[in-house]
Amino acid sequence: MRPRRAAIALAFCAVAAAAQEAGVEHDVRTVLTARLGFSNGELNELSRGQTVKHGLQTRTPGEIAVAGAVRIRAPKSAFFARVRDIERFKSGEGVLQIGRFSSPPVLEDLAALTIDKDDFDPRSCRVGDCGVRLPASAIERLRREIDVNAPDAQSRAAAFFKQILLDDVSAYLTGTERMTQYDDGSRPIRPGDELDGILAAMPEIGVLMPGLPDHLRRFPSVRLPEAEDFLYWSKEKFGIAPFITVTHVTIVCRSAATCLMTTRDVYSSRYLDASVALAIAADSGPETFDLVYDNRSRASALKGGLAAIRRMVTERRARGALEENLTTIKKLLES
């Protein structure tokens, strides 16, 4: 063999060997590099067991996006088993309360959720100025049905909010009319439009699993038959006051080697306008998988004056939280 041809052949073998060692499916690896911006250096760090993370480009005011990955010496089935036990899996200092919704959801699912004045103060809730995300119709109904100066106003407001939340979750799961606009601030927020914008900026979801974007966008009228879905609520620390959120989890496998999990924000009482996360669990060797996480969120507070500073601080915190969460999952599963 001529020297030049021999060199080319050796180079090809080296590339093939590296790809085989990586273990990750070719199109999944392409998503990591072309869509999620992981550099060769980061992928090398990942293969050595280090946690990697970085910010992602955004083109919409108020949007932040981060991506991260870690290699875990455990079967990926262990990860999804933990996720299904969401109350234990997501427990931590920042999660004050959490619960999984039944199918169909019932009011008792929210029994552990406490709602005090920091969460929802009925006295300061009016159309265009309310401490939680609600449509104008719900705020007006609150003003009609509850005497905000009565001694039991807070307890009645808490019951009112829980019922509104349950009605919205039930409507989401049955495809009937639900909250489509929030009128708690000076500008209306349409979470469905924000979700569409986020999904348009996350083509990697459709590349990895055709039909999954529509599953998230048009659920339950459009569903992937092989997907597993559940909803949970949580009350979490953030900013000056905690927020209450409902999250839709979808688990689906595109092959024996790679499974996906998406989470989308169904409702947030404050801060978030919309949020979608993609987790990729891809086999990288025997009893070993790479867990890749990709999240995009939109928040009205990251728009307008001083938005650049808020955005910088929020993105830095998001990257730090992502690294901490991935490292914690790795330790949990490997132990």
C-alpha positions in Angstrom: 0.0 0.0 0.0 1.3 3.4 -0.9 2.2 5.7 2.1 -0.5 8.3 1.4 -3.2 5.6 1.0 -2.0 3.9 4.1 -2.2 7.1 6.1 -5.7 7.7 4.9 -6.7 4.2 5.8 -5.3 4.5 9.2 -7.1 7.9 9.7 -10.4 6.3 8.7 -9.8 3.4 11.1 -9.1 5.8 13.9 -12.3 7.8 13.2 -14.3 4.5 13.0 -12.8 3.3 16.3 -13.6 6.6 18.0 -17.2 6.5 16.8 -17.5 2.9 18.0 -16.0 3.8 21.4 -18.4 6.7 21.7 -21.3 4.3 21.3 -23.8 7.0 20.7 -26.0 6.7 17.5 -24.6 8.7 14.6 -27.7 11.0 14.2 -27.9 11.6 18.0 -24.2 12.7 18.0 -25.0 15.0 15.0 -27.7 16.6 17.1 -25.3 17.1 19.9 -22.8 18.9 17.7 -24.9 20.6 15.0 -28.0 21.5 17.0 -26.9 21.7 20.6 -23.4 23.2 20.0 -21.3 20.7 21.9 -17.6 21.1 20.8 -15.2 18.3 20.3 -13.5 19.4 23.5 -16.7 19.1 25.5 -17.5 15.7 24.0 -14.0 14.6 25.1 -14.6 15.8 28.6 -18.0 14.0 28.5 -16.3 10.8 27.6 -14.0 11.2 30.6 -17.0 11.4 32.9 -17.0 15.2 33.4 -20.2 17.3 33.4 -20.3 19.8 30.5 -22.7 22.7 30.0 -23.1 25.9 28.0 -25.6 28.5 26.9 -27.4 28.3 23.6 -28.1 31.0 21.1 -31.5 32.7 21.3 -33.2 35.1 18.9 -36.2 36.1 20.9 -36.3 38.7 23.7 -37.0 37.1 27.1 -35.7 33.7 26.1 -32.8 31.8 27.7 -31.5 28.4 26.6 -28.9 26.1 28.1 -27.6 22.6 27.3 -25.5 20.1 29.3 -24.5 16.5 29.5 -22.9 13.9 31.7 -21.9 10.2 31.2 -23.4 7.9 33.8 -22.2 4.4 34.6 -25.7 2.8 35.0 -28.4 1.5 32.6 -30.6 4.3 31.3 -33.7 2.4 32.5 -32.6 3.3 36.0 -32.9 7.0 35.1 -36.5 6.6 33.8 -37.5 4.5 36.8 -36.4 7.4 39.0 -38.3 10.0 36.9 -41.5 8.0 37.2 -41.2 8.4 41.0 -41.2 12.1 40.5 -42.0 13.1 44.1 -38.7 11.5 45.3 -36.7 12.2 42.1 -37.3 16.0 42.1 -37.2 16.5 45.9 -34.6 19.0 47.0 -34.0 22.2 48.8 -35.6 24.3 46.1 -38.7 22.2 45.8 -41.0 23.0 48.7 -43.9 20.7 47.7 -44.6 18.3 44.9 -47.3 15.8 43.8 -48.2 13.7 40.8 -51.7 14.0 39.2 -54.0 11.0 39.0 -55.6 9.9 35.7 -58.1 11.5 35.6 -56.9 14.3 38.0 -58.9 14.9 41.2 -58.9 17.7 43.8 -57.2 15.4 46.3 -54.1 15.4 44.1 -53.5 19.0 45.4 -54.1 18.2 49.1 -50.5 18.7 50.0 -50.2 22.1 48.2 -50.4 25.0 50.6 -51.3 28.5 49.3 -50.6 31.4 51.5 -50.3 35.2 50.8 -46.8 34.8 49.3 -48.4 32.4 46.7 -51.7 34.2 46.1 -53.0 37.3 47.9 -56.7 37.9 46.8 -56.7 41.4 48.1 -54.1 42.5 45.5 -55.5 40.6 42.5 -57.2 42.7 39.8 -57.2 42.4 36.0 -53.9 43.8 34.9 -52.4 43.6 38.4 -52.4 40.3 40.1 -49.7 38.2 41.8 -50.4 35.0 39.9 -51.1 34.2 36.3 -54.8 34.1 35.6 -57.1 35.0 32.8 -59.4 38.1 33.2 -62.5 35.9 33.5 -61.0 34.0 36.5 -59.9 37.3 38.2 -63.3 38.8 37.8 -65.0 35.7 39.1 -62.6 35.8 42.2 -63.7 39.4 42.9 -67.4 38.5 42.6 -67.3 35.3 44.7 -64.9 36.2 47.5 -65.0 39.1 50.0 -61.3 39.9 50.2 -61.8 41.6 53.5 -63.5 38.7 55.2 -61.6 36.7 57.9 -61.6 33.6 55.7 -60.6 35.3 52.5 -57.2 33.6 52.3 -58.5 30.1 52.8 -61.3 30.7 50.3 -58.9 32.1 47.8 -56.6 29.1 48.2 -59.6 26.7 47.5 -60.5 28.9 44.6 -57.0 28.7 43.1 -56.8 25.0 43.6 -60.1 24.5 41.7 -58.9 26.8 38.9 -55.7 24.8 38.7 -57.6 21.4 38.6 -60.0 22.7 36.0 -57.1 23.8 33.8 -55.3 20.5 34.1 -58.5 18.5 33.4 -59.1 20.6 30.3 -55.5 20.2 29.2 -55.8 16.4 29.4 -59.2 16.2 27.7 -58.5 18.8 25.0 -61.3 21.1 26.1 -61.2 24.9 26.6 -58.6 26.0 29.1 -56.6 29.1 30.1 -55.2 30.5 26.9 -54.3 34.0 28.1 -53.0 35.5 31.3 -54.2 39.0 32.2 -52.4 39.5 35.5 -50.0 42.2 34.1 -50.0 45.2 31.9 -49.5 43.1 28.8 -51.5 39.8 28.1 -49.4 36.6 27.9 -50.5 33.9 25.5 -48.6 30.7 26.7 -49.6 28.7 23.6 -47.9 31.3 21.3 -44.8 31.2 23.5 -44.8 27.4 23.4 -45.0 27.5 19.6 -42.0 29.9 19.5 -39.9 27.6 21.7 -40.7 24.5 19.7 -39.7 26.3 16.5 -36.3 27.0 18.1 -35.9 23.4 19.1 -35.8 21.5 15.8 -33.7 18.8 17.5 -36.9 17.3 19.1 -38.4 16.6 15.7 -35.1 15.4 14.3 -34.7 12.8 17.0 -38.4 11.8 17.1 -40.7 12.9 14.3 -44.2 13.6 15.7 -43.0 14.6 19.1 -43.3 18.4 18.6 -46.9 17.9 17.6 -47.4 15.7 20.6 -46.3 18.5 22.8 -48.1 21.2 20.9 -51.5 19.6 20.3 -51.8 17.1 23.1 -54.1 15.1 23.5 -55.7 15.4 20.1 -52.3 14.4 18.6 -50.4 11.7 20.4 -47.5 9.4 19.8 -48.9 5.9 20.5 -45.7 4.7 22.0 -45.3 7.6 24.4 -45.8 7.5 28.1 -47.2 10.7 29.7 -47.9 12.0 33.2 -48.4 15.4 34.8 -47.2 16.7 38.2 -47.4 19.9 40.2 -44.7 21.5 42.3 -44.1 24.6 44.4 -40.6 25.8 44.1 -38.3 28.6 45.4 -37.4 31.2 42.9 -36.9 35.0 43.1 -38.7 36.9 45.7 -41.6 34.5 46.1 -42.1 30.8 45.3 -44.1 29.8 42.2 -46.5 26.9 41.6 -46.1 25.0 38.3 -47.7 22.1 36.4 -45.4 20.1 34.2 -46.2 17.5 31.5 -43.6 14.7 31.2 -43.4 12.6 28.1 -41.1 9.5 27.8 -40.5 7.8 24.4 -37.8 5.6 23.0 -36.7 6.1 19.4 -34.6 2.9 19.4 -33.2 0.4 21.9 -30.2 2.6 22.3 -31.8 6.0 22.8 -34.8 7.2 24.7 -36.1 10.7 25.1 -37.9 12.6 27.8 -39.5 16.0 27.3 -41.0 18.3 29.9 -43.2 21.2 29.0 -44.7 23.9 31.2 -48.5 23.5 31.4 -49.0 26.3 33.9 -46.8 28.6 36.1 -48.2 30.9 38.7 -45.5 33.5 38.0 -42.1 34.0 36.2 -42.3 31.6 33.3 -44.3 32.3 30.1 -43.4 28.9 28.6 -40.7 26.3 29.0 -39.7 23.1 27.2 -36.8 20.7 28.1 -35.5 17.7 26.2 -33.5 14.9 27.9 -31.6 12.5 25.7 -30.5 9.2 27.3 -28.2 7.5 24.8 -26.3 4.3 25.4 -22.5 5.0 25.2 -21.3 1.6 26.2 -22.3 -1.5 28.3 -24.4 -0.3 31.2 -23.4 3.3 30.5 -25.3 6.1 28.9 -24.9 9.8 28.2 -27.6 12.0 29.7 -28.0 15.2 27.6 -30.3 18.0 28.7 -31.5 20.9 26.6 -33.9 23.6 28.0 -35.5 26.8 26.6 -37.6 29.1 28.7 -39.3 32.4 28.1 -40.1 35.0 30.8 -41.6 38.5 30.5 -39.3 39.7 33.2 -36.3 39.2 30.9 -37.7 41.8 28.4 -37.6 45.6 28.5 -35.3 47.8 30.6 -32.3 46.2 32.3 -33.3 43.0 30.4 -29.6 42.3 29.4 -28.5 42.3 33.0 -31.4 40.1 34.2 -30.8 37.7 31.3 -27.1 37.4 32.0 -27.7 36.7 35.7 -30.6 34.2 35.0 -28.6 32.3 32.3 -25.6 32.0 34.6 -27.8 30.6 37.4 -29.5 28.3 34.9 -26.1 26.9 33.8 -25.0 26.4 37.4 -28.3 24.7 38.3 -28.0 22.4 35.3 -24.5 21.3 36.2 -25.6 20.7 39.8 -28.6 18.7 38.7 -26.7 16.5 36.2 -23.9 15.9 38.8 -26.5 14.9 41.4 -28.3 12.5 39.0 -25.0 10.9 38.1 -24.1 10.4 41.8 -27.6 9.1 42.6 -27.6 6.5 39.8 -24.0 5.4 40.1 -24.4 4.8 43.9 
